[in-house]
């Protein structure tokens, strides 16, 4: 069977350094690459060995996104949901919609500075 997985997601943010710092702190990821990109932009790839999030910005990126247009949210799985929530709060963001779903995960959501919604999930 061929190996299939999500390799990366590319999102536009107003401050890729700030977003990268959050993802590194929240997920233990590292910067895989950064540099100039299309449209006189700048991109940072932050992730692990098998996947990453590409954080793109340019003068055209205004932020202030609305949920569901076109993205509903990006979800990350962590071992320790309480520690993850502390990281989100430390970065000045507000967790909401805490839940527990049977038989699956505990979860919470947060919006970043640009209005992008993230879900954090733990199966522990």
N, CA, C and O of each residue as an XYZ file, in Angstrom:
496
protein
N       0.842     -1.183      0.000
C       0.000      0.000      0.000
C       0.890      1.250      0.000
O       1.809      1.345      0.813
N       0.634      2.196     -0.887
C       1.440      3.424     -0.912
C       1.236      4.244      0.354
O       0.173      4.208      0.974
N       2.259      4.972      0.718
C       2.196      5.855      1.873
C       1.410      7.103      1.487
O       1.752      7.777      0.516
N       0.373      7.408      2.231
C      -0.429      8.598      1.966
C      -0.578      9.389      3.261
O      -0.863      8.823      4.316
N      -0.383     10.686      3.169
C      -0.486     11.557      4.329
C      -0.554     12.992      3.858
O      -0.243     13.289      2.704
N      -0.952     13.867      4.728
C      -0.890     15.286      4.431
C       0.561     15.718      4.590
O       1.140     15.571      5.667
N       1.145     16.244      3.531
C       2.552     16.644      3.563
C       2.718     18.058      4.121
O       3.599     18.301      4.944
N       1.870     18.991      3.673
C       1.900     20.327      4.253
C       0.604     21.068      3.957
O      -0.159     20.701      3.063
N       0.383     22.108      4.726
C      -0.683     23.071      4.474
C      -0.010     24.424      4.330
O       0.926     24.735      5.067
N      -0.474     25.229      3.391
C       0.086     26.547      3.139
C      -0.981     27.576      3.506
O      -2.047     27.617      2.893
N      -0.692     28.405      4.505
C      -1.656     29.418      4.916
C      -1.005     30.800      4.878
O       0.199     30.939      5.092
N      -1.813     31.807      4.604
C      -1.352     33.194      4.573
C      -1.584     33.825      5.932
O      -2.685     33.760      6.478
N      -0.547     34.431      6.471
C      -0.600     35.084      7.780
C       0.069     36.445      7.674
O       0.879     36.675      6.776
N      -0.267     37.345      8.583
C       0.341     38.675      8.525
C       1.742     38.715      9.120
O       2.543     39.578      8.760
N       2.044     37.789     10.026
C       3.355     37.778     10.678
C       3.837     36.332     10.814
O       3.567     35.687     11.827
N       4.548     35.813      9.805
C       4.962     34.414      9.853
C       5.908     34.089     11.008
O       5.908     32.956     11.489
N       6.700     35.035     11.461
C       7.590     34.776     12.599
C       6.777     34.520     13.867
O       7.083     33.608     14.634
N       5.754     35.320     14.080
C       4.890     35.157     15.253
C       4.146     33.822     15.174
O       4.068     33.097     16.167
N       3.603     33.495     14.006
C       2.886     32.234     13.835
C       3.817     31.040     13.993
O       3.439     30.029     14.584
N       5.037     31.153     13.466
C       6.014     30.068     13.598
C       6.381     29.854     15.064
O       6.508     28.714     15.511
N       6.550     30.934     15.808
C       6.886     30.815     17.238
C       5.793     30.067     17.981
O       6.089     29.228     18.831
N       4.533     30.357     17.673
C       3.419     29.657     18.303
C       3.468     28.170     17.989
O       3.375     27.347     18.899
N       3.612     27.809     16.712
C       3.600     26.400     16.329
C       4.811     25.639     16.868
O       4.697     24.468     17.229
N       5.960     26.292     16.922
C       7.138     25.647     17.509
C       6.920     25.372     18.994
O       7.248     24.295     19.491
N       6.368     26.348     19.687
C       6.132     26.228     21.122
C       5.018     25.215     21.411
O       5.134     24.411     22.337
N       3.958     25.254     20.633
C       2.802     24.393     20.846
C       3.086     22.941     20.496
O       2.645     22.036     21.206
N       3.820     22.705     19.407
C       3.969     21.349     18.874
C       5.389     20.795     18.939
O       5.622     19.647     18.560
N       6.335     21.593     19.414
C       7.721     21.125     19.459
C       8.343     21.021     18.075
O       9.320     20.296     17.885
N       7.790     21.733     17.119
C       8.295     21.706     15.741
C       9.521     22.594     15.610
O       9.897     23.300     16.544
N      10.129     22.547     14.450
C      11.272     23.401     14.167
C      11.095     24.053     12.793
O      10.276     23.627     11.978
N      11.888     25.092     12.569
C      11.869     25.754     11.271
C      12.628     24.886     10.274
O      13.812     24.604     10.456
N      11.940     24.470      9.230
C      12.558     23.631      8.200
C      13.182     24.462      7.087
O      14.178     24.059      6.487
N      12.591     25.626      6.812
C      13.072     26.488      5.743
C      12.412     27.840      5.882
O      11.290     27.937      6.380
N      13.089     28.874      5.453
C      12.464     30.189      5.319
C      13.162     30.942      4.205
O      14.342     30.724      3.930
N      12.413     31.834      3.565
C      13.006     32.623      2.507
C      11.980     33.341      1.669
O      10.783     33.306      1.952
N      12.472     34.004      0.616
C      11.581     34.731     -0.275
C      10.672     33.763     -1.036
O      11.044     32.622     -1.308
N       9.477     34.243     -1.372
C       8.534     33.402     -2.097
C       7.720     34.249     -3.075
O       7.956     35.448     -3.225
N       6.774     33.614     -3.724
C       6.020     34.249     -4.806
C       5.382     35.568     -4.381
O       5.104     35.792     -3.203
N       5.159     36.419     -5.352
C       4.484     37.695     -5.105
C       5.249     38.613     -4.190
O       4.643     39.342     -3.404
N       6.575     38.600     -4.269
C       7.419     39.387     -3.373
C       7.111     39.098     -1.911
O       7.163     39.982     -1.057
N       6.793     37.847     -1.649
C       6.438     37.437     -0.304
C       7.582     36.793      0.441
O       8.720     36.747     -0.026
N       7.243     36.299      1.610
C       8.185     35.591      2.469
C       7.443     34.418      3.088
O       6.275     34.538      3.457
N       8.129     33.273      3.200
C       7.516     32.065      3.726
C       8.422     31.418      4.756
O       9.646     31.440      4.628
N       7.802     30.839      5.781
C       8.505     30.003      6.745
C       7.813     28.650      6.762
O       6.592     28.572      6.900
N       8.593     27.584      6.621
C       8.079     26.221      6.785
C       8.430     25.779      8.196
O       9.604     25.742      8.565
N       7.419     25.443      8.986
C       7.649     24.978     10.350
C       6.917     23.651     10.524
O       5.737     23.534     10.195
N       7.639     22.644     11.050
C       7.025     21.339     11.222
C       7.996     20.316     11.755
O       8.992     20.640     12.402
N       7.672     19.057     11.461
C       8.517     17.939     11.845
C       9.180     17.357     10.614
O       9.312     18.032      9.593
N       9.592     16.123     10.710
C      10.298     15.500      9.598
C       9.372     15.115      8.446
O       9.793     15.112      7.290
N       8.112     14.791      8.753
C       7.203     14.269      7.738
C       6.147     15.252      7.254
O       5.500     14.999      6.237
N       5.956     16.359      7.949
C       4.929     17.312      7.543
C       5.232     18.677      8.132
O       6.047     18.813      9.045
N       4.562     19.682      7.595
C       4.817     21.045      8.056
C       3.678     21.957      7.644
O       2.818     21.587      6.844
N       3.689     23.159      8.206
C       2.800     24.221      7.792
C       3.672     25.306      7.165
O       4.672     25.737      7.738
N       3.264     25.728      5.983
C       3.936     26.808      5.279
C       3.221     28.105      5.623
O       2.027     28.247      5.361
N       3.942     29.045      6.204
C       3.387     30.315      6.649
C       3.840     31.403      5.690
O       5.002     31.808      5.698
N       2.913     31.872      4.862
C       3.223     32.808      3.777
C       2.717     34.202      4.117
O       1.651     34.355      4.713
N       3.484     35.217      3.736
C       3.005     36.592      3.815
C       3.525     37.390      2.634
O       4.538     37.040      2.028
N       2.827     38.456      2.318
C       3.248     39.458      1.333
C       2.471     40.728      1.649
O       1.663     40.753      2.577
N       2.715     41.771      0.882
C       1.983     43.021      1.107
C       0.484     42.836      0.885
O      -0.316     43.605      1.419
N       0.096     41.835      0.112
C      -1.323     41.594     -0.183
C      -2.064     40.873      0.947
O      -3.294     40.840      0.947
N      -1.344     40.302      1.901
C      -1.983     39.552      2.989
C      -2.449     40.531      4.066
O      -1.644     41.219      4.694
N      -3.760     40.576      4.261
C      -4.333     41.528      5.211
C      -4.786     40.884      6.513
O      -5.027     41.585      7.496
N      -4.907     39.534      6.535
C      -5.414     38.876      7.733
C      -6.899     39.126      7.888
O      -7.608     39.272      6.892
N      -7.387     39.178      9.128
C      -8.791     39.423      9.432
C      -9.701     38.443      8.702
O     -10.718     38.835      8.132
N      -9.325     37.152      8.724
C     -10.089     36.119      8.043
C     -11.372     35.811      8.797
O     -11.474     36.060      9.998
N     -12.335     35.273      8.091
C     -13.599     34.844      8.674
C     -13.673     33.331      8.624
O     -13.311     32.722      7.617
N     -14.140     32.722      9.700
C     -14.266     31.263      9.783
C     -15.064     30.733      8.601
O     -16.128     31.250      8.263
N     -14.525     29.694      7.986
C     -15.228     29.022      6.904
C     -15.029     29.641      5.543
O     -15.663     29.193      4.588
N     -14.195     30.634      5.399
C     -13.999     31.285      4.108
C     -12.540     31.272      3.707
O     -11.854     32.258      3.975
N     -12.025     30.252      3.099
C     -12.645     28.970      2.776
C     -12.333     27.890      3.805
O     -12.850     26.779      3.694
N     -11.516     28.181      4.784
C     -11.030     27.174      5.726
C     -11.838     27.196      7.013
O     -12.060     28.266      7.581
N     -12.282     26.039      7.482
C     -12.955     25.984      8.779
C     -11.946     25.981      9.912
O     -11.997     26.858     10.775
N     -11.032     25.023      9.937
C      -9.964     25.033     10.930
C      -8.901     24.008     10.546
O      -9.107     23.145      9.693
N      -7.755     24.141     11.216
C      -6.669     23.174     11.127
C      -6.549     22.556     12.507
O      -6.539     23.278     13.504
N      -6.456     21.220     12.588
C      -6.388     20.539     13.882
C      -5.001     19.937     14.100
O      -4.393     19.385     13.184
N      -4.523     20.057     15.331
C      -3.257     19.474     15.749
C      -3.521     18.513     16.895
O      -4.342     18.801     17.765
N      -2.839     17.378     16.909
C      -2.949     16.419     17.995
C      -1.749     16.579     18.919
O      -0.608     16.669     18.466
N      -2.024     16.613     20.229
C      -0.979     16.757     21.243
C      -1.166     15.680     22.300
O      -2.241     15.091     22.418
N      -0.109     15.427     23.070
C      -0.188     14.466     24.173
C      -0.826     15.078     25.415
O      -1.552     14.397     26.140
N      -0.561     16.351     25.662
C      -0.999     16.999     26.897
C      -1.821     18.231     26.560
O      -1.271     19.285     26.240
N      -3.130     18.099     26.631
C      -4.025     19.186     26.247
C      -3.887     20.393     27.177
O      -3.941     21.533     26.716
N      -3.710     20.156     28.468
C      -3.569     21.270     29.410
C      -2.297     22.072     29.134
O      -2.318     23.302     29.181
N      -1.199     21.388     28.849
C       0.053     22.079     28.518
C      -0.104     22.869     27.218
O       0.394     23.990     27.107
N      -0.792     22.288     26.242
C      -1.021     22.979     24.969
C      -1.854     24.237     25.185
O      -1.568     25.285     24.606
N      -2.873     24.129     26.012
C      -3.701     25.303     26.283
C      -2.886     26.400     26.960
O      -3.079     27.580     26.670
N      -1.986     26.027     27.852
C      -1.125     27.013     28.510
C      -0.247     27.742     27.496
O      -0.012     28.943     27.632
N       0.237     27.030     26.486
C       1.046     27.655     25.437
C       0.213     28.668     24.656
O       0.667     29.782     24.392
N      -0.994     28.281     24.291
C      -1.879     29.178     23.540
C      -2.129     30.459     24.335
O      -2.050     31.557     23.784
N      -2.428     30.322     25.614
C      -2.668     31.478     26.482
C      -1.402     32.319     26.602
O      -1.474     33.548     26.571
N      -0.233     31.668     26.741
C       1.046     32.383     26.852
C       1.297     33.272     25.639
O       1.926     34.324     25.746
N       0.794     32.832     24.477
C       0.963     33.616     23.250
C      -0.126     34.672     23.084
O      -0.229     35.301     22.031
N      -0.943     34.867     24.128
C      -1.945     35.921     24.117
C      -3.224     35.574     23.380
O      -3.991     36.467     23.018
N      -3.466     34.289     23.151
C      -4.655     33.849     22.430
C      -5.644     33.209     23.399
O      -5.261     32.786     24.489
N      -6.919     33.136     23.004
C      -7.965     32.697     23.931
C      -8.597     31.374     23.493
O      -9.295     31.330     22.480
N      -8.361     30.296     24.244
C      -9.005     29.015     23.951
C     -10.516     29.097     24.208
O     -10.976     29.845     25.071
N     -11.276     28.304     23.432
C     -12.733     28.249     23.639
C     -13.247     26.887     23.186
O     -12.496     26.079     22.639
N     -14.508     26.646     23.417
C     -15.204     25.428     22.968
C     -14.503     24.157     23.421
O     -14.234     23.266     22.615
N     -14.214     24.080     24.693
C     -13.628     22.866     25.243
C     -14.661     21.745     25.161
O     -15.839     21.964     25.440
N     -14.226     20.553     24.781
C     -15.173     19.454     24.673
C     -14.509     18.111     24.837
O     -13.289     17.973     24.751
N     -15.350     17.125     25.077
C     -14.882     15.742     25.132
C     -15.885     14.925     24.338
O     -17.091     14.998     24.570
N     -15.371     14.154     23.405
C     -16.223     13.392     22.514
C     -15.960     11.912     22.718
O     -14.808     11.480     22.677
N     -16.989     11.141     22.934
C     -16.848      9.695     23.118
C     -16.860      9.000     21.777
O     -17.671      9.353     20.920
N     -16.010      8.042     21.561
C     -14.973      7.569     22.464
C     -13.653      8.286     22.225
O     -12.607      7.828     22.685
N     -13.690      9.395     21.520
C     -12.479     10.031     21.018
C     -11.860     11.073     21.901
O     -11.683     10.861     23.101
N     -11.535     12.185     21.323
C     -10.615     13.123     21.957
C     -11.255     14.117     22.905
O     -12.469     14.313     22.939
N     -10.367     14.735     23.674
C     -10.675     15.990     24.348
C     -10.146     17.068     23.407
O      -9.180     16.839     22.680
N     -10.767     18.228     23.418
C     -10.400     19.230     22.432
C     -10.682     20.649     22.913
O     -11.494     20.863     23.813
N      -9.998     21.612     22.300
C     -10.371     23.022     22.406
C      -9.986     23.702     21.101
O      -9.244     23.147     20.291
N     -10.494     24.895     20.912
C     -10.224     25.675     19.702
C      -9.636     27.014     20.101
O      -9.754     27.439     21.251
N      -8.995     27.683     19.134
C      -8.585     29.072     19.320
C      -8.422     29.722     17.957
O      -8.146     29.046     16.966
N      -8.596     31.034     17.913
C      -8.309     31.815     16.716
C      -6.941     32.463     16.893
O      -6.600     32.920     17.984
N      -6.152     32.501     15.804
C      -4.874     33.210     15.879
C      -5.122     34.696     15.631
O      -6.270     35.136     15.567
N      -4.064     35.453     15.492
C      -4.140     36.896     15.346
C      -4.796     37.319     14.034
O      -5.291     38.441     13.924
N      -4.805     36.427     13.036
C      -5.385     36.735     11.729
C      -6.805     36.204     11.570
O      -7.420     36.392     10.520
N      -7.333     35.546     12.598
C      -8.674     34.993     12.518
C      -8.722     33.564     12.010
O      -9.806     33.051     11.731
N      -7.575     32.907     11.883
C      -7.534     31.505     11.463
C      -7.858     30.646     12.683
O      -7.279     30.825     13.754
N      -8.795     29.710     12.503
C      -9.200     28.858     13.616
C      -8.367     27.579     13.643
O      -8.147     26.935     12.617
N      -7.913     27.231     14.844
C      -7.168     25.993     15.081
C      -7.903     25.174     16.125
O      -8.512     25.717     17.046
N      -7.839     23.853     15.968
C      -8.349     22.929     16.968
C      -7.158     22.173     17.527
O      -6.246     21.809     16.784
N      -7.158     21.936     18.826
C      -6.115     21.143     19.476
C      -6.811     19.942     20.112
O      -7.763     20.092     20.878
N      -6.321     18.751     19.782
C      -6.961     17.492     20.162
C      -5.988     16.624     20.939
O      -4.798     16.572     20.625
N      -6.502     15.940     21.958
C      -5.717     14.931     22.665
C      -6.577     13.686     22.841
O      -7.739     13.775     23.238
N      -6.003     12.535     22.545
C      -6.685     11.268     22.725
C      -6.302     10.617     24.046
O      -6.706      9.487     24.322
N      -5.528     11.320     24.862
C      -5.076     10.807     26.168
C      -6.166     10.946     27.194
O      -5.977     10.571     28.351
